[in-house]
Amino acid sequence: MLSKNLKNRLIKDKVEPYVYLLPFMLFLIVFTIYPVINVFILSFKENYSYLRGTFDGWSLENYKEVLTDDKFKQSMINTFLYVLFVVPVSTAIATFIAHLLNQKIKGIAFFQTAFFMPMVTSITAVGLIWRFMYNKKYGVFNYFLSLFGIEPIGWLTDSAWSLVALVIFGIWNILPFTIILLLAGMQNIDEMYYTAAKVDGAKPAKIFFRITVPLLSPTIFLVSIMNTISSFKVFSELFPLFNGKPGPYFNLYTVVYYIRYAMMEKRKYGYAAAAAVILFICIMIFTFIELLIKKHKRFGASK
């Protein structure tokens, strides 16, 4: 009898975790795994019709058409430039701000709350506010530039400045999340290192670059990877700034905006799926490169 109860208990201990995981797994399969597989399959269907559910055959024609489309080439260049500017700049700024917010001074809670506020604000509402800030005639940016005698800039109307405007907004938008992770990483650094450095007479700048940054490097790599993935999918920052258009002269297509364009305007779902698969591959390559850099730095440090 005891052995039977023990056996039932062991079975229950093994099955019970899977019962708790079942709702999450079903959600993951239905809303994540299945759509990814479906998009991959759809990218090989030539002339797929959503209404009829028919297609002409299986081929690489969608990939060929996408890769030879000038709009897609433009979207790839714009997206790469956006990622290359936003990720390192936002990480550097967030590291410095997190360091300031980690100081034990009076009233620091107010500044911590102020920096985290954008996380609970709608990106569309914030984007509309930034549109007014970028306004050529009465925007805040041009007002400050005029104090230095600089002529007004058409941030949202001049194609030469539209990507710059998007990058600045993207950096600001990604800062709160990055600051939270970096601040959490800083608060986990043992105070013993700082105490020892101060006893040896190390200056604050030296402590920051020789202790804080090296010990924070795992968190920095984590936020870099997460911000890279997020930046490659830039769309919500672009849409409100330019009133639903990809730039003032349709010069600011990003890959996600191109996917929307192929799906909603051209009604070519195979094209959209092929572009999504290419974006997925690009994100995987960039993430893999960052992981290799992290592994190399860790190996170099251990030597």
Backbone as numpy.savetxt, mean C-alpha at the origin, in Angstrom:
# Nx Ny Nz CAx CAy CAz Cx Cy Cz
-13.62 -48.08 29.90 -14.46 -46.87 29.90 -13.58 -45.62 29.90
-12.53 -45.67 30.73 -11.60 -44.56 30.81 -10.89 -44.34 29.49
-10.51 -45.45 28.85 -9.81 -45.36 27.57 -10.72 -44.79 26.49
-12.02 -45.14 26.52 -12.96 -44.61 25.53 -13.15 -43.11 25.73
-13.29 -42.68 26.99 -13.43 -41.25 27.27 -12.18 -40.47 26.85
-11.02 -41.09 27.08 -9.77 -40.45 26.69 -9.67 -40.31 25.18
-10.13 -41.36 24.49 -10.12 -41.35 23.03 -11.05 -40.26 22.50
-12.25 -40.17 23.08 -13.21 -39.13 22.66 -12.65 -37.72 22.94
-11.95 -37.60 24.06 -11.36 -36.30 24.42 -10.29 -35.90 23.42
-9.47 -36.87 23.03 -8.41 -36.60 22.05 -9.00 -36.20 20.70
-10.06 -36.89 20.29 -10.72 -36.57 19.02 -11.31 -35.16 19.08
-11.93 -34.86 20.22 -12.53 -33.53 20.39 -11.46 -32.44 20.35
-10.30 -32.69 20.98 -9.22 -31.71 20.99 -8.68 -31.46 19.58
-8.71 -32.49 18.75 -8.21 -32.34 17.38 -9.23 -31.68 16.47
-10.51 -31.99 16.68 -11.56 -31.48 15.79 -11.98 -30.06 16.17
-12.01 -29.76 17.47 -12.54 -28.48 17.95 -11.87 -27.25 17.31
-10.52 -27.21 17.16 -9.91 -26.04 16.52 -10.41 -25.81 15.10
-10.63 -26.91 14.35 -11.10 -26.77 12.96 -12.54 -26.26 12.91
-13.33 -26.58 13.92 -14.70 -26.08 13.98 -14.70 -24.56 14.14
-13.79 -24.06 14.99 -13.68 -22.61 15.17 -13.13 -21.93 13.92
-12.25 -22.62 13.21 -11.64 -22.05 12.01 -12.56 -22.12 10.79
-13.58 -22.97 10.84 -14.44 -23.21 9.67 -15.07 -21.95 9.11
-15.69 -21.06 9.92 -16.28 -19.84 9.34 -15.25 -18.97 8.62
-14.08 -18.82 9.23 -13.03 -18.02 8.59 -12.56 -18.66 7.29
-12.39 -19.99 7.30 -11.93 -20.68 6.11 -12.94 -20.58 4.98
-14.23 -20.69 5.32 -15.27 -20.55 4.30 -15.25 -19.14 3.70
-15.11 -18.14 4.58 -15.03 -16.75 4.12 -13.81 -16.56 3.21
-12.67 -17.14 3.62 -11.44 -17.02 2.83 -11.58 -17.68 1.46
-12.18 -18.85 1.43 -12.33 -19.58 0.17 -13.29 -18.85 -0.77
-14.43 -18.40 -0.24 -15.47 -17.79 -1.08 -15.05 -16.41 -1.59
-14.45 -15.60 -0.72 -14.21 -14.20 -1.06 -12.75 -13.89 -1.43
-11.84 -14.85 -1.27 -10.44 -14.58 -1.62 -9.89 -15.60 -2.60
-9.88 -16.87 -2.20 -9.24 -17.89 -3.03 -10.01 -18.10 -4.34
-11.34 -18.24 -4.25 -12.13 -18.46 -5.47 -12.02 -17.30 -6.46
-12.14 -16.02 -6.01 -11.99 -14.92 -6.98 -10.62 -14.89 -7.64
-9.56 -15.19 -6.89 -8.21 -15.19 -7.47 -8.10 -16.25 -8.56
-8.57 -17.45 -8.26 -8.53 -18.54 -9.25 -9.40 -18.21 -10.45
-10.57 -17.63 -10.20 -11.49 -17.29 -11.28 -10.90 -16.22 -12.20
-10.23 -15.21 -11.62 -9.60 -14.17 -12.43 -8.48 -14.77 -13.29
-7.70 -15.66 -12.71 -6.62 -16.31 -13.46 -7.17 -17.10 -14.64
-8.26 -17.85 -14.41 -8.88 -18.62 -15.49 -9.48 -17.69 -16.54
-10.15 -16.64 -16.08 -10.80 -15.69 -16.99 -9.81 -14.99 -17.90
-8.58 -14.80 -17.44 -7.58 -14.09 -18.24 -7.19 -14.86 -19.50
-7.49 -16.15 -19.55 -7.16 -16.96 -20.73 -8.35 -17.16 -21.65
-9.52 -16.63 -21.28 -10.72 -16.78 -22.11 -10.79 -15.65 -23.13
-10.78 -16.00 -24.40 -10.79 -15.01 -25.47 -12.21 -14.55 -25.77
-12.38 -13.21 -25.81 -13.69 -12.60 -26.10 -14.78 -13.12 -25.16
-14.49 -13.09 -23.89 -15.46 -13.58 -22.90 -16.63 -12.60 -22.78
-17.85 -13.13 -22.78 -19.06 -12.33 -22.63 -19.66 -12.62 -21.26
-19.77 -11.58 -20.44 -20.28 -11.74 -19.08 -21.77 -12.09 -19.09
-22.53 -11.45 -19.99 -23.97 -11.66 -20.02 -24.33 -13.07 -20.51
-23.63 -13.50 -21.56 -23.93 -14.83 -22.11 -23.12 -15.94 -21.46
-22.01 -15.57 -20.83 -21.15 -16.57 -20.21 -20.41 -17.41 -21.22
-20.19 -16.87 -22.42 -19.52 -17.61 -23.49 -18.17 -16.96 -23.83
-17.31 -17.72 -24.49 -16.02 -17.20 -24.96 -15.59 -18.00 -26.18
-14.69 -17.43 -26.98 -14.29 -18.04 -28.25 -13.29 -19.17 -28.10
-12.52 -19.15 -27.04 -11.53 -20.21 -26.86 -10.50 -19.81 -25.82
-9.53 -20.70 -25.61 -8.47 -20.46 -24.64 -7.22 -19.99 -25.38
-6.65 -18.89 -24.93 -5.45 -18.37 -25.59 -4.78 -17.33 -24.69
-3.64 -16.81 -25.19 -2.92 -15.74 -24.51 -3.21 -14.38 -25.14
-4.29 -14.30 -25.93 -4.62 -13.09 -26.66 -4.86 -11.91 -25.72
-5.51 -12.16 -24.59 -5.77 -11.06 -23.65 -4.47 -10.44 -23.15
-3.50 -11.29 -22.83 -2.20 -10.79 -22.37 -1.49 -10.03 -23.47
-1.58 -10.53 -24.70 -0.94 -9.86 -25.84 -1.54 -8.47 -26.05
-2.88 -8.39 -26.01 -3.55 -7.10 -26.22 -3.24 -6.11 -25.10
-3.20 -6.62 -23.87 -2.93 -5.73 -22.73 -1.50 -5.20 -22.79
-0.55 -6.08 -23.03 0.86 -5.68 -23.03 1.23 -4.77 -24.19
0.43 -4.76 -25.25 0.69 -3.87 -26.40 -0.18 -2.62 -26.35
-1.01 -2.49 -25.33 -1.87 -1.32 -25.20 -1.08 -0.17 -24.59
-1.08 0.99 -25.26 -0.33 2.15 -24.77 -0.84 2.62 -23.41
-2.15 2.50 -23.19 -2.70 2.91 -21.90 -2.16 2.04 -20.77
-2.01 0.75 -21.04 -1.48 -0.14 -20.00 0.00 0.15 -19.75
0.75 0.42 -20.80 2.16 0.78 -20.62 2.28 2.04 -19.76
1.42 3.02 -20.06 1.41 4.25 -19.28 1.05 3.97 -17.83
0.06 3.10 -17.63 -0.37 2.77 -16.27 0.73 2.07 -15.48
1.51 1.22 -16.15 2.62 0.54 -15.48 3.70 1.53 -15.05
4.04 2.46 -15.95 5.07 3.46 -15.64 4.62 4.34 -14.48
3.37 4.82 -14.54 2.84 5.67 -13.46 2.81 4.94 -12.13
2.40 3.68 -12.16 2.32 2.90 -10.93 3.69 2.65 -10.33
4.66 2.30 -11.18 6.03 2.07 -10.70 6.62 3.35 -10.10
6.42 4.48 -10.77 6.92 5.75 -10.25 6.27 6.08 -8.91
4.97 5.84 -8.82 4.24 6.09 -7.57 4.82 5.24 -6.44
5.04 3.97 -6.69 5.58 3.07 -5.66 6.99 3.49 -5.27
7.84 3.81 -6.25 9.23 4.15 -5.99 9.38 5.43 -5.17
8.41 6.35 -5.30 8.47 7.59 -4.53 7.77 7.45 -3.18
6.57 6.87 -3.18 5.73 6.87 -1.98 6.31 5.97 -0.89
6.72 4.76 -1.24 7.13 3.79 -0.21 8.36 4.25 0.57
9.49 4.57 -0.08 10.66 4.98 0.73 10.47 6.31 1.46
9.83 7.28 0.79 9.65 8.59 1.43 8.72 8.48 2.64
7.59 7.78 2.47 6.65 7.64 3.58 7.27 6.86 4.74
8.09 5.85 4.44 8.74 5.06 5.49 9.74 5.92 6.27
10.51 6.73 5.54 11.50 7.60 6.20 10.81 8.63 7.10
9.78 9.29 6.55 9.06 10.30 7.33 8.37 9.67 8.54
7.74 8.51 8.33 7.03 7.84 9.42 7.99 7.39 10.51
9.20 6.97 10.15 10.19 6.57 11.15 10.56 7.75 12.04
10.77 8.91 11.41 11.13 10.11 12.18 9.98 10.56 13.08
8.75 10.56 12.54 7.59 10.99 13.34 7.33 10.01 14.48
7.45 8.72 14.20 7.25 7.71 15.25 8.28 7.89 16.36
9.49 8.26 15.98 10.53 8.51 16.98 10.14 9.69 17.87
9.59 10.73 17.26 9.16 11.90 18.06 7.98 11.54 18.97
7.05 10.74 18.43 5.88 10.36 19.21 6.22 9.37 20.32
7.38 8.79 20.24 7.80 7.81 21.25 8.46 8.48 22.45
8.64 9.80 22.35 9.26 10.52 23.46 8.29 10.68 24.63
8.81 10.64 25.82 7.99 10.78 27.02 7.95 12.25 27.45
7.08 13.01 26.77 6.94 14.42 27.09 5.46 14.72 27.34
5.20 15.85 27.96 3.83 16.24 28.31 3.02 16.55 27.06
1.79 16.02 27.00 0.89 16.30 25.89 1.14 15.46 24.66
1.98 14.42 24.75 2.30 13.61 23.58 1.08 12.83 23.09
0.14 12.53 23.97 -1.07 11.79 23.58 -1.89 12.57 22.56
-1.91 13.88 22.67 -2.64 14.72 21.71 -2.04 14.57 20.32
-0.72 14.63 20.22 -0.06 14.53 18.92 -0.20 13.13 18.33
-0.17 12.11 19.17 -0.38 10.74 18.69 -1.77 10.60 18.08
-2.78 11.16 18.76 -4.15 11.11 18.24 -4.27 11.89 16.94
-3.64 13.05 16.87 -3.72 13.90 15.68 -3.14 13.19 14.46
-2.03 12.49 14.63 -1.40 11.79 13.51 -2.19 10.56 13.08
-2.95 9.97 14.00 -3.70 8.75 13.68 -5.10 9.05 13.16
-5.57 10.29 13.26 -6.92 10.64 12.85 -7.24 10.29 11.39
-6.32 10.49 10.42 -6.65 10.16 9.03 -7.05 8.71 8.81
-6.67 7.81 9.72 -7.01 6.40 9.55 -8.51 6.15 9.68
-9.21 7.02 10.41 -10.65 6.82 10.63 -11.47 7.79 9.77
-10.82 8.41 8.78 -11.50 9.35 7.90 -11.63 8.75 6.52
-12.76 8.96 5.88 -12.99 8.43 4.53 -11.99 9.00 3.55
-11.39 8.12 2.73 -10.41 8.56 1.74 -11.05 9.46 0.69
-12.33 9.23 0.40 -13.03 10.07 -0.58 -13.22 11.49 -0.05
-13.65 11.59 1.22 -13.83 12.90 1.83 -12.51 13.64 1.93
-11.47 12.93 2.34 -10.15 13.55 2.45 -9.65 13.98 1.07
-9.89 13.15 0.06 -9.47 13.48 -1.30 -10.12 14.76 -1.80
-11.39 14.97 -1.46 -12.08 16.20 -1.87 -11.47 17.42 -1.18
-11.08 17.25 0.07 -10.42 18.35 0.78 -9.09 18.68 0.13
-8.35 17.64 -0.25 -7.07 17.87 -0.91 -7.24 18.52 -2.27
-8.36 18.27 -2.92 -8.63 18.96 -4.19 -8.70 20.47 -3.98
-9.34 20.90 -2.91 -9.39 22.33 -2.59 -8.01 22.85 -2.21
-7.25 22.05 -1.49 -5.90 22.47 -1.10 -4.99 22.64 -2.31
-5.23 21.82 -3.34 -4.42 21.88 -4.56 -4.92 22.94 -5.56
-6.06 23.55 -5.27 -6.64 24.51 -6.23 -5.63 25.59 -6.61
-5.57 25.88 -7.91 -4.57 26.82 -8.42 -4.79 28.24 -7.92
-6.05 28.65 -7.75 -6.35 30.04 -7.40 -6.35 30.29 -5.90
-7.00 29.41 -5.13 -7.13 29.68 -3.70 -6.72 28.49 -2.83
-5.89 27.63 -3.36 -5.43 26.47 -2.60 -4.34 26.84 -1.60
-4.24 26.03 -0.54 -3.26 26.28 0.52 -1.83 26.13 0.01
-1.60 25.13 -0.84 -0.25 24.88 -1.34 0.28 26.08 -2.12
-0.52 26.59 -3.03 -0.07 27.74 -3.82 0.04 29.00 -2.97
-0.76 29.10 -1.91 -0.65 30.25 -1.02 0.72 30.28 -0.35
1.15 29.12 0.16 2.46 29.06 0.81 3.59 29.28 -0.20
3.42 28.78 -1.42 4.43 29.00 -2.44 4.54 30.48 -2.80
3.39 31.17 -2.79 3.38 32.61 -3.12 4.16 33.43 -2.09
4.25 32.93 -0.86 5.03 33.63 0.17 6.50 33.70 -0.18
6.95 32.75 -1.02 8.34 32.73 -1.46 8.49 33.25 -2.89
7.43 33.87 -3.41 7.49 34.46 -4.73 7.37 33.47 -5.87
6.86 32.27 -5.59 6.71 31.24 -6.62 5.33 31.35 -7.26
5.29 31.28 -8.58 4.03 31.38 -9.30 3.12 30.20 -8.98
1.78 30.39 -9.03 0.84 29.29 -8.75 1.06 28.10 -9.68
0.93 26.92 -9.13 1.12 25.68 -9.88 -0.23 25.01 -10.07
-0.47 24.52 -11.26 -1.70 23.77 -11.54 -1.53 22.31 -11.16
-1.62 22.06 -9.86 -1.36 20.70 -9.36 -2.25 19.66 -10.03
-3.52 20.00 -10.19 -4.48 19.04 -10.72 -4.89 19.33 -12.16
-4.33 20.38 -12.75 -4.69 20.75 -14.13 -3.51 20.68 -15.08
-2.31 20.60 -14.54 -1.11 20.53 -15.36 -0.58 19.10 -15.33
-0.43 18.49 -16.49 0.02 17.09 -16.56 1.41 16.90 -15.97
2.23 17.95 -15.98 3.59 17.85 -15.45 3.61 17.73 -13.93
2.54 18.19 -13.27 2.49 18.20 -11.80 1.47 17.21 -11.23
0.70 16.57 -12.07 -0.38 15.70 -11.57 0.17 14.50 -10.80
1.26 13.89 -11.30 1.83 12.75 -10.58 2.44 13.19 -9.26
3.06 14.38 -9.25 3.62 14.91 -8.00 2.52 15.11 -6.96
1.39 15.66 -7.41 0.25 15.87 -6.50 -0.26 14.55 -5.95
-0.33 13.54 -6.81 -0.80 12.22 -6.38 0.18 11.60 -5.38
1.47 11.74 -5.63 2.49 11.18 -4.74 2.43 11.84 -3.36
2.31 13.17 -3.34 2.25 13.89 -2.05 1.04 13.42 -1.24
-0.11 13.32 -1.90 -1.32 12.85 -1.23 -1.16 11.41 -0.77
-0.54 10.58 -1.62 -0.33 9.18 -1.26 0.56 9.02 -0.05
1.62 9.83 0.02 2.52 9.78 1.19 1.76 10.16 2.46
1.00 11.25 2.37 0.23 11.69 3.54 -0.79 10.62 3.97
-1.42 9.99 3.00 -2.48 9.03 3.30 -1.94 7.75 3.94
-0.71 7.39 3.60 -0.16 6.12 4.08 0.59 6.28 5.39
0.84 7.53 5.79 1.64 7.79 7.00 1.04 7.23 8.29
-0.25 7.46 8.58 -0.79 7.01 9.89 -0.59 5.52 10.16
-0.92 4.68 9.20 -0.76 3.23 9.39 0.70 2.87 9.60
1.58 3.50 8.81 3.01 3.23 8.93 3.54 3.68 10.28
3.10 4.85 10.74 3.54 5.37 12.04 3.11 4.44 13.16
1.89 3.91 13.10 1.39 3.02 14.15 2.29 1.79 14.29
2.62 1.15 13.17 3.45 -0.05 13.21 4.86 0.27 13.70
5.43 1.36 13.20 6.79 1.71 13.61 6.84 2.12 15.08
5.82 2.83 15.54 5.76 3.22 16.95 5.65 1.99 17.85
4.85 1.02 17.42 4.74 -0.23 18.17 6.09 -0.95 18.23
6.81 -0.93 17.10 8.14 -1.54 17.08 9.12 -0.84 18.00
9.07 0.50 18.02 9.96 1.26 18.90 9.68 1.00 20.37
8.41 0.86 20.71 8.05 0.65 22.10 8.45 -0.74 22.60
8.79 -1.64 21.67 9.24 -2.98 22.05 10.76 -3.07 22.18
11.46 -1.97 21.87 12.92 -1.96 22.02 13.26 -1.81 23.51
14.13 -2.63 23.97 14.50 -2.62 25.40 15.19 -1.30 25.75
14.74 -0.68 26.84 15.32 0.59 27.31 16.78 0.43 27.71
17.21 -0.79 27.94 18.58 -1.05 28.37 19.59 -0.49 27.36
19.26 -0.62 26.06 20.18 -0.15 25.03 20.34 1.38 25.10
19.23 2.08 25.30 19.30 3.54 25.38 20.03 4.00 26.64
19.80 3.31 27.75 20.46 3.66 28.99 21.97 3.50 28.86
22.39 2.40 28.26 23.82 2.15 28.08 24.45 3.19 27.17
23.72 3.58 26.11 24.24 4.58 25.17 24.38 5.94 25.83
23.39 6.31 26.65 23.46 7.61 27.34 24.59 7.63 28.36
24.83 6.50 29.02 25.93 6.41 29.98 27.27 6.61 29.28
27.37 6.10 28.04 28.60 6.25 27.26 28.72 7.63 26.62
27.69 8.48 26.80 27.75 9.83 26.28 27.33 9.98 24.82
26.58 9.02 24.29 26.14 9.09 22.89 25.09 10.19 22.72
25.18 10.91 21.61 24.24 11.98 21.31 22.94 11.40 20.73
21.83 12.17 20.82 20.52 11.67 20.36 20.53 11.18 18.91
21.20 11.92 18.01 21.24 11.51 16.60 21.96 10.18 16.44
23.05 10.01 17.16 23.79 8.75 17.08 22.99 7.60 17.66
22.27 7.86 18.74 21.42 6.82 19.34 20.34 6.40 18.35
19.76 7.39 17.66 18.69 7.08 16.70 19.20 6.21 15.56
20.34 6.58 14.97 20.83 5.87 13.78 21.60 4.60 14.12
22.16 4.52 15.32 22.96 3.34 15.68 22.19 2.32 16.51
21.10 2.75 17.15 20.34 1.82 18.00 18.91 1.65 17.50
18.17 2.78 17.40 16.75 2.69 17.04 16.54 2.09 15.66
17.20 2.64 14.65 16.99 2.18 13.28 17.41 0.72 13.08
18.60 0.29 13.53 18.96 -1.14 13.37 18.00 -2.10 14.06
17.61 -1.76 15.31 16.70 -2.64 16.05 15.29 -2.59 15.48
14.97 -1.52 14.77 13.64 -1.37 14.18 13.58 -1.93 12.76
14.69 -2.38 12.22 14.75 -2.81 10.82 13.74 -3.90 10.45
13.45 -4.90 11.31 12.41 -5.88 10.94 11.04 -5.23 10.71
10.69 -4.26 11.58 9.42 -3.56 11.42 9.45 -2.68 10.18
10.58 -2.05 9.90 10.71 -1.20 8.71 10.51 -2.04 7.44
11.10 -3.22 7.40 10.91 -4.09 6.24 9.47 -4.54 6.12
8.83 -4.80 7.26 7.43 -5.22 7.24 6.55 -4.13 6.64
6.71 -2.89 7.11 5.87 -1.80 6.60 6.22 -1.49 5.14
7.48 -1.70 4.76 7.88 -1.47 3.37 7.16 -2.44 2.44
7.08 -3.70 2.85 6.39 -4.71 2.04 4.90 -4.40 1.97
4.30 -4.08 3.11 2.86 -3.80 3.14 2.53 -2.54 2.34
3.38 -1.51 2.45 3.15 -0.28 1.71 3.39 -0.46 0.22
4.31 -1.33 -0.15 4.54 -1.63 -1.56 3.31 -2.27 -2.18
2.75 -3.25 -1.48 1.54 -3.92 -1.98 0.40 -2.93 -2.09
0.23 -2.09 -1.06 -0.84 -1.09 -1.06 -0.65 -0.06 -2.17
0.59 0.39 -2.39 0.85 1.43 -3.39 0.66 0.92 -4.81
0.95 -0.34 -5.04 0.73 -0.91 -6.37 -0.76 -0.89 -6.73
-1.61 -0.91 -5.72 -3.06 -0.94 -5.95 -3.67 0.46 -5.84
-2.88 1.50 -6.11 -3.37 2.87 -5.96 -4.56 3.13 -6.89
-5.65 3.57 -6.29 -6.85 3.93 -7.04 -7.69 4.93 -6.26
-7.97 4.59 -4.97 -8.83 5.46 -4.18 -8.22 6.83 -3.95
-6.88 6.95 -4.00 -6.26 8.26 -3.89 -6.43 9.06 -5.18
-6.43 8.35 -6.30 -6.51 9.01 -7.61 -7.92 9.48 -7.94
-8.91 8.68 -7.61 -10.29 8.92 -8.04 -10.85 10.25 -7.54
-10.79 10.58 -6.25 -11.37 11.85 -5.80 -10.58 13.08 -6.22
-9.25 12.93 -6.36 -8.43 14.09 -6.71 -8.78 14.66 -8.07
-9.00 13.78 -9.04 -9.22 14.20 -10.41 -10.66 13.97 -10.87
-11.56 13.97 -9.88 -12.99 13.88 -10.17 -13.34 12.64 -11.01
-12.75 11.52 -10.65 -13.05 10.26 -11.33 -12.29 10.02 -12.60
-11.38 10.93 -12.97 -10.61 10.78 -14.20 -9.16 10.42 -13.87
-8.48 9.74 -14.78 -7.06 9.41 -14.54 -6.14 10.57 -14.93
-6.19 11.63 -14.17 -5.35 12.78 -14.46 -6.08 13.84 -15.27
-5.49 15.05 -15.39 -6.16 16.15 -16.09 -6.34 15.89 -17.58
-5.38 15.19 -18.19 -5.46 14.87 -19.62 -5.41 13.36 -19.84
-5.99 12.62 -18.91 -5.99 11.15 -18.96 -4.55 10.62 -19.06
-3.65 11.31 -18.38 -2.24 10.96 -18.42 -1.78 10.18 -17.19
-2.70 9.94 -16.27 -2.32 9.36 -14.98 -3.00 8.01 -14.73
-3.12 7.21 -15.78 -3.64 5.86 -15.60 -2.72 5.08 -14.67
-3.31 4.37 -13.71 -2.58 3.39 -12.92 -3.11 2.01 -13.31
-2.44 0.96 -12.84 -2.85 -0.38 -13.26 -4.26 -0.69 -12.80
-4.60 -0.35 -11.55 -5.94 -0.62 -11.04 -6.97 0.22 -11.80
-6.62 1.46 -12.12 -7.55 2.28 -12.89 -7.72 1.70 -14.29
-6.66 1.14 -14.86 -6.76 0.50 -16.17 -7.68 -0.72 -16.11
-7.58 -1.47 -15.01 -8.46 -2.63 -14.84 -9.92 -2.18 -14.81
-10.18 -1.10 -14.08 -11.54 -0.55 -14.05 -11.97 -0.08 -15.45
-11.05 0.56 -16.15 -11.33 1.05 -17.51 -11.66 -0.11 -18.46
-10.87 -1.18 -18.41 -11.10 -2.33 -19.29 -12.40 -3.04 -18.95
-12.75 -3.07 -17.67 -13.94 -3.81 -17.25 -15.22 -3.00 -17.37
-15.19 -1.72 -16.95 -16.39 -0.92 -16.90 -16.68 -0.15 -18.19
-15.63 0.30 -18.88 -15.82 1.12 -20.07 -15.72 0.30 -21.36
-14.70 -0.54 -21.46 -14.55 -1.36 -22.66 -15.34 -2.65 -22.60
-15.77 -3.03 -21.40 -16.52 -4.27 -21.19 -15.74 -5.50 -21.67
-14.43 -5.44 -21.50 -13.57 -6.56 -21.89 -13.00 -7.17 -20.62
-13.74 -8.14 -20.11 -13.41 -8.71 -18.81 -12.14 -9.55 -18.87
-11.87 -10.15 -20.02 -10.63 -10.91 -20.17 -9.42 -10.01 -20.09
-9.50 -8.80 -20.70 -8.43 -7.82 -20.60 -8.19 -7.43 -19.15
-9.29 -7.12 -18.48 -9.19 -6.70 -17.07 -8.56 -7.80 -16.22
-8.95 -9.03 -16.46 -8.39 -10.15 -15.70 -6.90 -10.32 -16.00
-6.52 -10.18 -17.27 -5.11 -10.30 -17.64 -4.28 -9.20 -16.97
-4.80 -7.97 -16.96 -4.10 -6.86 -16.31 -3.97 -7.11 -14.81
-5.01 -7.69 -14.20 -4.97 -7.99 -12.77 -3.91 -9.06 -12.46
-3.79 -10.06 -13.34 -2.78 -11.11 -13.14 -1.38 -10.53 -13.27
-1.19 -9.63 -14.25 0.12 -8.99 -14.43 0.47 -8.15 -13.20
-0.51 -7.43 -12.67 -0.29 -6.65 -11.46 0.09 -7.56 -10.29
-0.60 -8.68 -10.17 -0.30 -9.65 -9.12 1.13 -10.15 -9.23
1.58 -10.43 -10.46 2.95 -10.91 -10.68 3.96 -9.83 -10.30
3.68 -8.58 -10.68 4.58 -7.46 -10.34 4.71 -7.30 -8.82
3.57 -7.39 -8.12 3.60 -7.28 -6.67 4.41 -8.42 -6.05
4.22 -9.62 -6.60 4.97 -10.77 -6.09 6.46 -10.59 -6.30
6.86 -10.08 -7.47 8.29 -9.88 -7.76 8.89 -8.84 -6.82
8.19 -7.70 -6.65 8.70 -6.66 -5.76 8.79 -7.16 -4.33
7.77 -7.90 -3.88 7.78 -8.44 -2.52 8.93 -9.43 -2.34
9.16 -10.26 -3.36 10.25 -11.24 -3.30 11.60 -10.53 -3.24
11.76 -9.46 -4.01 13.01 -8.69 -3.99 13.25 -8.09 -2.61
12.20 -7.54 -2.01 12.34 -6.95 -0.68 12.68 -8.01 0.36
12.10 -9.19 0.22 12.42 -10.28 1.15 13.87 -10.73 0.98
14.36 -10.74 -0.28 15.75 -11.11 -0.52 16.69 -10.07 0.10
16.34 -8.80 -0.04 17.15 -7.73 0.55 17.19 -7.89 2.07
16.04 -8.17 2.66 15.97 -8.36 4.10 16.83 -9.55 4.54
16.74 -10.65 3.78 17.51 -11.84 4.11 19.01 -11.56 3.98
19.38 -10.83 2.93 20.79 -10.50 2.71 21.32 -9.61 3.83
20.54 -8.61 4.24 20.96 -7.71 5.32 21.09 -8.46 6.64
20.16 -9.39 6.88 20.21 -10.18 8.12 21.46 -11.06 8.13
21.74 -11.64 6.93 22.92 -12.52 6.81 24.21 -11.71 7.00
24.21 -10.49 6.40 25.38 -9.63 6.53 25.60 -9.20 7.96
24.48 -8.91 8.67 24.60 -8.50 10.07 25.12 -9.63 10.94
24.69 -10.88 10.64 25.12 -12.01 11.43 26.61 -12.30 11.24
27.14 -11.93 10.04 28.57 -12.11 9.80 29.39 -11.06 10.54
